[in-house]
Amino acid sequence: MGDKNLFKQLLGKQLRLKRIENIGRIERGEKLPTTFTLVILCKSLNIKIDPLIEEVWIKMKLESNE
């Protein structure tokens, strides 16, 4: 099993997701995480949610200007 799959498994357990594929779907943009999942994900990765939200906001503004 590769490091990437192991990371997804451990993260999936941390997030209490039923299937590991959910993380992949979020990564590929096929599924949006719930607020709860987003908070748990940020907490698990030891990152703050504010910069993440700001990055999404900036991307949305740039896309709306196109």
TIMI-2910 file (N, C-alpha, C, CB; in pm, 1 decimal, decimal comma, always signed):
<rs>
+----------+----------+----------+----------+----------+----------+----------+----------+----------+----------+----------+----------+------+
!      n_x !      n_y !      n_z !     ca_x !     ca_y !     ca_z !      c_x !      c_y !      c_z !     cb_x !     cb_y !     cb_z ! resn !
+----------+----------+----------+----------+----------+----------+----------+----------+----------+----------+----------+----------+------+
!    +85,6 !   -117,4 !     +0,0 !     +0,0 !     +0,0 !     +0,0 !    +90,2 !   +123,7 !     +0,0 !    -97,4 !     -0,2 !   +123,4 !  Met !
!    +61,5 !   +218,5 !    -86,4 !   +142,4 !   +338,0 !    -96,1 !   +117,9 !   +434,1 !    +18,7 !   +116,3 !   +406,6 !   -226,1 !  Gly !
!   +211,3 !   +526,8 !    +34,1 !   +198,5 !   +626,8 !   +140,3 !    +71,6 !   +709,6 !   +125,1 !   +320,0 !   +718,6 !   +140,9 !  Asp !
!    +35,8 !   +739,2 !     -1,6 !    -83,3 !   +820,6 !    -26,8 !   -209,2 !   +749,2 !    +22,3 !    -95,6 !   +853,1 !   -176,9 !  Lys !
!   -219,2 !   +618,4 !     -6,0 !   -336,1 !   +542,5 !    +38,2 !   -339,9 !   +530,4 !   +189,8 !   -336,5 !   +403,7 !    -25,2 !  Asn !
!   -222,6 !   +511,4 !   +250,6 !   -216,3 !   +501,8 !   +395,7 !   -261,4 !   +633,0 !   +458,9 !    -73,8 !   +465,9 !   +441,8 !  Leu !
!   -214,4 !   +746,0 !   +401,4 !   -255,0 !   +877,1 !   +452,2 !   -406,5 !   +892,8 !   +442,5 !   -184,2 !   +990,2 !   +374,2 !  Phe !
!   -463,9 !   +853,7 !   +329,5 !   -608,8 !   +865,7 !   +311,7 !   -683,4 !   +778,2 !   +411,7 !   -648,7 !   +827,6 !   +168,4 !  Lys !
!   -631,8 !   +658,3 !   +435,9 !   -696,5 !   +569,5 !   +532,1 !   -694,3 !   +629,7 !   +672,0 !   -628,3 !   +432,5 !   +532,8 !  Gln !
!   -577,5 !   +678,9 !   +712,9 !   -566,4 !   +736,6 !   +846,0 !   -651,3 !   +861,9 !   +859,0 !   -421,4 !   +768,3 !   +878,0 !  Leu !
!   -649,8 !   +943,7 !   +756,2 !   -729,7 !  +1065,2 !   +757,9 !   -878,5 !  +1031,0 !   +757,7 !   -694,8 !  +1154,2 !   +637,6 !  Leu !
!   -915,5 !   +930,9 !   +679,6 !  -1054,7 !   +886,3 !   +675,5 !  -1102,6 !   +839,0 !   +811,7 !  -1071,4 !   +774,9 !   +573,7 !  Gly !
!  -1016,8 !   +766,3 !   +881,8 !  -1052,9 !   +722,0 !  +1016,6 !  -1066,4 !   +841,5 !  +1109,6 !   -948,2 !   +623,1 !  +1071,4 !  Lys !
!   -975,2 !   +935,8 !  +1095,3 !   -978,7 !  +1055,5 !  +1178,4 !  -1107,9 !  +1133,0 !  +1154,8 !   -856,8 !  +1144,7 !  +1149,9 !  Gln !
!  -1150,0 !  +1141,2 !  +1031,1 !  -1271,0 !  +1215,5 !   +996,1 !  -1398,3 !  +1134,7 !  +1017,5 !  -1263,7 !  +1260,3 !   +852,4 !  Leu !
!  -1381,5 !  +1006,7 !  +1047,9 !  -1494,6 !   +915,5 !  +1066,5 !  -1580,3 !   +903,4 !   +940,7 !  -1580,6 !   +962,3 !  +1182,7 !  Arg !
!  -1514,2 !   +905,9 !   +825,0 !  -1587,3 !   +886,1 !   +699,5 !  -1610,2 !   +737,0 !   +678,9 !  -1509,9 !   +947,6 !   +578,4 !  Leu !
!  -1720,8 !   +703,4 !   +617,5 !  -1752,0 !   +562,7 !   +596,7 !  -1662,4 !   +500,1 !   +491,8 !  -1896,6 !   +546,6 !   +556,8 !  Lys !
!  -1624,4 !   +578,6 !   +389,4 !  -1540,9 !   +524,4 !   +282,6 !  -1426,7 !   +619,4 !   +252,7 !  -1623,6 !   +498,6 !   +155,9 !  Arg !
!  -1311,4 !   +562,7 !   +223,6 !  -1192,0 !   +641,1 !   +191,8 !  -1212,9 !   +720,7 !    +63,7 !  -1069,1 !   +549,7 !   +178,0 !  Ile !
!  -1296,0 !   +670,4 !    -25,7 !  -1317,5 !   +737,3 !   -153,5 !  -1373,4 !   +877,8 !   -136,0 !  -1411,1 !   +655,3 !   -239,7 !  Glu !
!  -1441,5 !   +904,5 !    -25,1 !  -1497,8 !  +1038,3 !     -2,6 !  -1390,1 !  +1144,9 !     -2,5 !  -1574,1 !  +1042,4 !   +129,0 !  Asn !
!  -1274,6 !  +1115,0 !    +55,1 !  -1165,6 !  +1212,2 !    +56,4 !  -1118,9 !  +1237,8 !    -85,8 !  -1048,2 !  +1163,0 !   +144,2 !  Ile !
!  -1106,2 !  +1132,8 !   -165,1 !  -1067,6 !  +1147,4 !   -305,2 !  -1168,2 !  +1230,0 !   -383,0 !  -1052,1 !  +1011,3 !   -369,9 !  Gly !
!  -1295,5 !  +1209,2 !   -355,2 !  -1400,3 !  +1286,3 !   -424,6 !  -1392,1 !  +1433,3 !   -388,1 !  -1540,2 !  +1231,7 !   -390,2 !  Arg !
!  -1360,0 !  +1462,7 !   -262,5 !  -1342,7 !  +1601,5 !   -220,1 !  -1220,5 !  +1660,4 !   -289,5 !  -1328,1 !  +1611,4 !    -65,5 !  Ile !
!  -1110,6 !  +1584,3 !   -293,0 !   -987,5 !  +1631,6 !   -357,7 !  -1008,3 !  +1661,8 !   -505,3 !   -877,0 !  +1528,4 !   -342,2 !  Glu !
!  -1087,1 !  +1577,2 !   -572,2 !  -1110,8 !  +1595,5 !   -715,9 !  -1217,8 !  +1700,5 !   -745,8 !  -1151,2 !  +1463,6 !   -778,3 !  Arg !
!  -1280,9 !  +1753,1 !   -643,0 !  -1384,2 !  +1854,3 !   -662,6 !  -1518,5 !  +1795,5 !   -702,1 !  -1340,2 !  +1952,1 !   -766,9 !  Gly !
!  -1534,8 !  +1665,2 !   -684,4 !  -1660,2 !  +1599,4 !   -718,1 !  -1763,6 !  +1614,2 !   -606,2 !  -1635,4 !  +1452,0 !   -747,4 !  Glu !
!  -1713,8 !  +1642,0 !   -485,9 !  -1801,2 !  +1653,4 !   -370,0 !  -1749,1 !  +1765,7 !   -282,2 !  -1809,0 !  +1519,4 !   -291,0 !  Lys !
!  -1840,7 !  +1844,9 !   -227,6 !  -1802,3 !  +1949,5 !   -133,9 !  -1810,2 !  +1894,2 !     +7,8 !  -1892,8 !  +2074,7 !   -149,8 !  Leu !
!  -1709,9 !  +1924,5 !    +89,9 !  -1716,1 !  +1877,1 !   +228,4 !  -1819,6 !  +1956,4 !   +306,8 !  -1577,9 !  +1888,0 !   +296,1 !  Pro !
!  -1879,6 !  +1891,1 !   +404,2 !  -1968,6 !  +1963,6 !   +494,2 !  -1882,3 !  +2053,9 !   +581,6 !  -2055,4 !  +1865,3 !   +581,3 !  Thr !
!  -1944,6 !  +2148,0 !   +647,4 !  -1871,0 !  +2235,5 !   +739,4 !  -1805,4 !  +2152,4 !   +848,8 !  -1964,9 !  +2341,8 !   +801,6 !  Thr !
!  -1876,3 !  +2054,3 !   +899,3 !  -1822,4 !  +1966,3 !  +1002,8 !  -1697,0 !  +1895,2 !   +953,0 !  -1928,1 !  +1863,5 !  +1046,6 !  Phe !
!  -1703,8 !  +1838,3 !   +832,1 !  -1589,4 !  +1768,5 !   +775,6 !  -1472,9 !  +1863,9 !   +754,6 !  -1627,4 !  +1701,6 !   +643,9 !  Thr !
!  -1501,2 !  +1982,9 !   +707,7 !  -1397,0 !  +2082,8 !   +685,1 !  -1326,6 !  +2119,9 !   +815,0 !  -1456,3 !  +2207,6 !   +620,4 !  Leu !
!  -1402,8 !  +2139,7 !   +920,5 !  -1344,0 !  +2173,4 !  +1050,7 !  -1259,5 !  +2057,7 !  +1103,4 !  -1454,4 !  +2209,0 !  +1152,4 !  Val !
!  -1311,1 !  +1936,4 !  +1096,0 !  -1236,9 !  +1818,9 !  +1143,1 !  -1111,0 !  +1799,1 !  +1059,0 !  -1325,7 !  +1692,0 !  +1137,7 !  Ile !
!  -1121,3 !  +1818,6 !   +928,4 !  -1006,0 !  +1805,0 !   +839,9 !   -897,5 !  +1905,2 !   +876,8 !  -1047,8 !  +1823,9 !   +693,9 !  Leu !
!   -934,3 !  +2030,0 !   +895,5 !   -836,7 !  +2132,6 !   +933,5 !   -774,1 !  +2101,3 !  +1068,6 !   -902,8 !  +2270,8 !   +937,4 !  Cys !
!   -855,7 !  +2056,0 !  +1161,4 !   -804,4 !  +2020,9 !  +1293,7 !   -708,5 !  +1902,9 !  +1283,6 !   -920,3 !  +1987,7 !  +1390,0 !  Lys !
!   -743,4 !  +1803,4 !  +1203,5 !   -658,7 !  +1685,0 !  +1186,9 !   -525,0 !  +1718,4 !  +1122,7 !   -730,3 !  +1580,8 !  +1103,5 !  Ser !
!   -527,2 !  +1812,7 !  +1029,8 !   -404,5 !  +1852,2 !   +959,7 !   -330,7 !  +1965,4 !  +1032,2 !   -437,6 !  +1895,3 !   +816,8 !  Leu !
!   -387,6 !  +2009,9 !  +1144,0 !   -327,9 !  +2116,6 !  +1225,0 !   -307,8 !  +2244,4 !  +1143,3 !   -193,6 !  +2070,3 !  +1283,3 !  Asn !
!   -413,6 !  +2280,3 !  +1067,9 !   -410,8 !  +2405,2 !   +992,4 !   -532,0 !  +2488,5 !  +1032,6 !   -409,7 !  +2378,4 !   +838,2 !  Ile !
!   -520,1 !  +2618,3 !  +1015,5 !   -632,1 !  +2707,5 !  +1047,6 !   -727,6 !  +2711,8 !   +929,5 !   -581,8 !  +2850,8 !  +1082,9 !  Lys !
!   -854,5 !  +2727,9 !   +960,7 !   -956,5 !  +2728,9 !   +856,7 !   -963,7 !  +2864,3 !   +785,7 !  -1092,2 !  +2694,0 !   +916,5 !  Ile !
!   -927,0 !  +2972,3 !   +855,0 !   -939,3 !  +3106,8 !   +797,8 !   -864,1 !  +3124,0 !   +665,5 !   -889,1 !  +3208,4 !   +896,9 !  Asp !
!   -734,8 !  +3087,0 !   +657,3 !   -664,7 !  +3103,3 !   +529,3 !   -726,1 !  +3018,8 !   +417,6 !   -518,0 !  +3066,7 !   +545,7 !  Pro !
!   -778,6 !  +2903,7 !   +453,7 !   -842,4 !  +2816,9 !   +354,9 !   -967,0 !  +2882,8 !   +298,4 !   -877,8 !  +2681,1 !   +416,9 !  Leu !
!  -1050,1 !  +2938,1 !   +384,7 !  -1171,5 !  +3007,1 !   +341,0 !  -1135,3 !  +3129,1 !   +257,0 !  -1257,3 !  +3049,1 !   +462,6 !  Ile !
!  -1033,3 !  +3201,4 !   +299,3 !   -990,8 !  +3319,6 !   +223,9 !   -942,6 !  +3280,4 !    +83,9 !   -879,1 !  +3394,3 !   +299,7 !  Glu !
!   -870,5 !  +3170,3 !    +74,3 !   -822,5 !  +3124,2 !    -56,5 !   -939,7 !  +3089,2 !   -148,2 !   -729,9 !  +3002,0 !    -40,0 !  Glu !
!  -1040,4 !  +3024,3 !    -94,4 !  -1159,9 !  +2990,3 !   -172,6 !  -1231,4 !  +3118,1 !   -216,1 !  -1256,0 !  +2899,6 !    -90,4 !  Val !
!  -1242,5 !  +3214,9 !   -125,9 !  -1307,8 !  +3342,3 !   -156,8 !  -1236,9 !  +3413,3 !   -272,0 !  -1310,6 !  +3432,7 !    -32,4 !  Trp !
!  -1103,3 !  +3417,7 !   -266,1 !  -1025,2 !  +3482,1 !   -372,2 !  -1046,2 !  +3410,8 !   -505,0 !   -875,6 !  +3483,8 !   -336,1 !  Ile !
!  -1044,9 !  +3277,9 !   -502,1 !  -1064,8 !  +3200,8 !   -624,9 !  -1203,4 !  +3226,9 !   -684,3 !  -1046,7 !  +3050,6 !   -597,3 !  Lys !
!  -1303,8 !  +3235,3 !   -598,3 !  -1438,7 !  +3262,6 !   -646,4 !  -1448,2 !  +3401,4 !   -709,3 !  -1539,0 !  +3249,9 !   -532,1 !  Met !
!  -1382,0 !  +3499,5 !   -649,4 !  -1383,5 !  +3634,9 !   -704,2 !  -1314,2 !  +3638,5 !   -840,2 !  -1315,6 !  +3733,1 !   -607,0 !  Lys !
!  -1201,8 !  +3567,7 !   -851,8 !  -1129,6 !  +3564,9 !   -979,0 !  -1211,5 !  +3497,8 !  -1088,3 !   -996,3 !  +3492,8 !   -962,6 !  Leu !
!  -1280,2 !  +3389,3 !  -1053,5 !  -1361,8 !  +3318,1 !  -1151,9 !  -1482,8 !  +3400,7 !  -1193,8 !  -1407,5 !  +3183,7 !  -1095,5 !  Glu !
!  -1535,7 !  +3480,9 !  -1103,6 !  -1652,9 !  +3562,3 !  -1139,5 !  -1614,1 !  +3679,3 !  -1229,5 !  -1722,3 !  +3614,7 !  -1013,1 !  Ser !
!  -1486,5 !  +3717,3 !  -1228,8 !  -1439,5 !  +3826,2 !  -1314,0 !  -1407,0 !  +3780,4 !  -1456,5 !  -1317,3 !  +3889,9 !  -1252,1 !  Asn !
!  -1404,1 !  +3650,4 !  -1478,0 !  -1369,8 !  +3598,7 !  -1612,8 !  -1485,6 !  +3610,1 !  -1707,0 !  -1325,0 !  +3453,4 !  -1605,8 !  Glu !
+----------+----------+----------+----------+----------+----------+----------+----------+----------+----------+----------+----------+------+
</rs>
